[in-house]
């Protein structure tokens, strides 16, 4: 396959994937975060691998891009960003605890966790089950009066089953899912900025 053919096919796959996303789920995701903003709640974000960078980027956009002069701002915290704390928790308690242990320190009633995972917390590889730190964090949040927004791919995995709202990119391609997740976070942030400006 030549480069131009590869590019054309990738773009076609990307277009088809975006068309399969539920607009209703995206609408509900916007609504969940808007209600969190209105209530002055914190938004925590977490993910692994490429989804960790999406969590950091989304936190940045919620904190800055959505800001409107004279309006309260989102209190968004990416649980992926404190490397010394993450490595200390991993060293002492194991990788599965890195998000729930941070939430024990920070979470309050009504706060929101945005859990981002290509496979939705399902599946396994050489190290065993993937991303079990996310289902643990989700369970903690749900049991302590919080809400969960999932961004997933493939069939949605565990996140689709347990999140209050879950936007699924229903394709079996990690690059496509990760790329579209970033687009979705920009879409959500742009709409939130409009809603905040209109409020």
C-alpha positions in Angstrom: 0.0 0.0 0.0 1.4 3.4 -0.9 1.4 6.4 1.5 -1.5 8.1 -0.3 -3.6 5.0 -0.2 -2.8 4.5 3.5 -3.7 8.2 4.2 -7.0 7.9 2.3 -8.0 4.7 4.1 -7.1 6.1 7.5 -9.2 9.2 6.9 -12.1 7.1 5.7 -11.9 4.9 8.8 -11.7 8.1 10.9 -14.9 9.5 9.3 -16.8 6.2 9.7 -15.7 6.0 13.3 -17.0 9.5 14.2 -20.3 8.7 12.6 -20.8 5.8 14.9 -20.5 7.8 18.1 -23.8 8.5 19.9 -24.6 12.3 19.8 -26.9 11.6 22.7 -24.1 10.3 24.9 -21.9 13.3 24.0 -24.9 15.6 25.0 -25.2 13.8 28.3 -21.4 14.2 28.9 -21.7 17.9 28.4 -24.7 18.0 30.7 -22.9 16.1 33.5 -19.9 18.4 33.4 -22.0 21.6 33.1 -23.9 20.5 36.2 -20.6 19.9 38.0 -19.5 23.4 37.1 -22.8 24.9 38.3 -22.5 23.1 41.6 -18.8 24.1 42.1 -17.8 20.5 42.1 -14.3 19.2 41.3 -13.5 17.2 38.2 -10.8 14.6 38.4 -9.4 13.0 35.3 -7.5 9.7 34.8 -6.2 7.4 32.2 -3.3 5.2 31.2 -0.8 5.5 28.3 -2.1 7.8 25.6 -5.3 8.2 27.7 -3.2 9.7 30.5 -2.1 12.5 28.1 -5.7 13.0 27.1 -6.6 13.3 30.8 -4.0 16.0 31.3 -5.0 17.9 28.1 -8.7 17.7 29.0 -8.0 19.0 32.5 -6.1 21.9 31.0 -8.9 22.7 28.7 -11.5 22.6 31.4 -9.4 24.8 33.7 -8.5 27.4 31.1 -10.3 27.1 27.7 -13.8 27.0 29.3 -13.0 30.1 31.5 -15.2 33.1 31.0 -14.4 36.5 32.5 -16.5 37.1 35.6 -17.7 33.5 35.9 -16.5 30.7 38.3 -14.0 28.4 36.8 -13.8 24.6 36.6 -11.7 23.0 39.3 -10.1 20.3 37.2 -7.3 18.0 38.4 -5.6 15.4 36.3 -4.6 12.5 38.6 -1.9 11.6 36.0 0.3 14.6 36.7 2.0 14.2 40.1 4.8 11.9 39.1 6.5 11.7 42.5 3.2 10.8 44.2 2.3 8.3 41.4 5.6 6.5 41.7 5.5 6.5 45.5 2.0 5.0 45.5 3.1 2.4 42.8 6.2 1.6 44.8 4.4 1.1 48.1 0.9 -0.1 47.1 1.0 -1.1 43.4 -0.2 0.4 40.2 -3.8 -0.4 40.8 -4.0 2.0 43.7 -2.5 5.2 42.0 -5.9 6.9 41.3 -8.1 5.7 44.2 -5.4 6.8 46.7 -5.3 10.3 45.3 -9.1 10.5 45.4 -9.1 9.5 49.1 -7.2 12.8 49.7 -9.2 15.0 47.4 -12.7 13.9 46.5 -15.8 15.4 48.1 -19.5 14.6 47.7 -20.8 15.3 44.2 -17.4 15.5 42.5 -16.9 13.9 39.0 -14.3 11.5 37.8 -13.6 11.4 34.0 -12.1 8.0 33.3 -10.5 7.6 29.9 -9.7 4.2 28.5 -9.4 2.8 24.9 -10.7 -0.6 26.0 -12.9 0.6 28.9 -10.9 -1.2 31.5 -11.3 -4.6 30.0 -8.7 -7.0 28.5 -5.2 -8.1 29.5 -1.7 -8.4 28.3 1.7 -9.5 29.6 1.3 -7.6 32.9 -2.2 -9.0 33.5 -5.6 -7.2 33.3 -5.4 -3.7 31.8 -6.1 -0.5 33.7 -7.5 -1.9 36.8 -6.7 1.3 38.5 -9.6 2.9 36.6 -12.4 0.5 37.7 -11.1 0.8 41.3 -11.3 4.6 41.1 -14.7 4.5 39.5 -16.0 2.2 42.3 -14.6 4.5 44.9 -16.2 7.6 43.4 -19.6 5.9 43.0 -19.5 4.6 46.6 -18.7 8.1 47.9 -21.4 10.2 46.3 -19.6 11.1 43.1 -20.4 10.7 39.4 -18.4 9.2 36.6 -18.0 10.2 32.9 -16.3 7.5 30.8 -14.6 8.0 27.5 -14.0 4.5 26.0 -13.4 2.7 22.8 -14.0 -0.8 21.4 -17.2 -2.2 23.0 -17.0 0.2 26.0 -15.8 -2.4 28.4 -16.4 -2.0 32.2 -16.7 1.8 31.8 -19.8 1.5 29.7 -21.4 -0.7 32.3 -20.7 1.4 35.4 -20.2 5.0 34.4 -23.1 7.5 34.8 -22.4 8.6 31.2 -20.1 6.9 28.8 -19.1 8.1 25.3 -17.9 5.1 23.3 -15.9 5.3 20.1 -17.0 1.9 18.8 -14.0 0.8 16.7 -11.2 -1.7 17.5 -8.3 0.7 16.7 -6.3 2.3 19.5 -5.0 5.1 17.3 -8.4 6.0 16.1 -10.0 5.8 19.6 -7.3 7.9 21.2 -7.4 10.5 18.4 -11.2 10.8 18.5 -11.2 11.0 22.3 -9.1 14.2 22.0 -11.5 15.6 19.5 -14.4 14.8 21.8 -12.7 16.6 24.7 -12.3 19.7 22.5 -15.9 19.5 21.4 -17.1 19.2 25.0 -14.9 22.0 26.2 -16.0 24.4 23.4 -19.6 23.8 24.2 -19.1 24.2 27.9 -17.4 27.5 27.3 -20.5 28.6 25.4 -22.9 27.4 28.1 -20.8 29.1 30.8 -20.8 32.4 28.8 -24.6 32.2 28.4 -25.3 31.4 32.1 
